[in-house]
Amino acid sequence: SQQGEEDPQALSIQEGENATMNCSYKTSINNLQWYRQNSGRGLVHLILIRSNEREKHSGRLRVTLDTSKKSSSLLITASRAADTASYFCATEERGSTLGRLYFGRGTQLTVWP
Amino acid sequence: EAEVAQSPRYKITEKSQAVAFWCDPISGHATLYWYRQILGQGPELLVQFQDESVVDDSQLPKDRFSAERLKGVDSTLKIQPAELGDSAMYLCASSDNDLGTRGNTIYFGEGSWLTVV
């Protein structure tokens, strides 16, 4: 399978702490993306990092990509209760002509007030 | 902010009945996707349209699932007959599929929950 695999499956932290989620994948990629899903809702795009990039920031989000290890991490700093959600990584395979994304199973993040 | 519209939000149907889901993508998005998401898992692509044409339906169970996008705008996903294992959330998504520069960012609707009893 080309799907990414997130680790851990579940993460529980207190407000103010940092949350780190990891994603591993199997094939060469054009880019890797992170999405967020609140319970029972659709997915929302958070950030995209291209295969030639190593780190990217967006607000309290920091994403790293190590193509040699085929892995990525998502760091949420100073977490808030509103960050409680499932987080998915998705990969776009290198050479894809259709832009198909392969999603992992997600990390369920719970942030306690 | 433009959104992907889906309906119905929730659907309960009996086994062997037919069920249909509707999606209206973001205006101007040529690419439309239907994903299925089983509880506790990530979304899996069922079918991808480019305008009115199907470009990937390799994961669509074609014996019971069908999808169309007749005018290249809104789309319908149908299941007939429904089976217990079809219980899941069906997500529609769209993109402008800008592969050359920004990468393919996908915009999702809120999903349609299907329960087959």
Interface residues (C-beta under 8 A of the other chain):
Chain A: Q3 N30 N31 Q33 Y35 G40 R41 G42 L43 V44 H45 L48 R50 F88 A90 E92 S96 T97 L98 G99 R100 L101 F103 G104 R105 G106
Chain B: V4 T31 G40 Q41 G42 P43 E44 L45 Q48 Q50 V55 D56 M89 L91 A93 S95 N97 L99 R102 G103 N104 T105 I106 Y107 F108 G109 E110 G111 W113
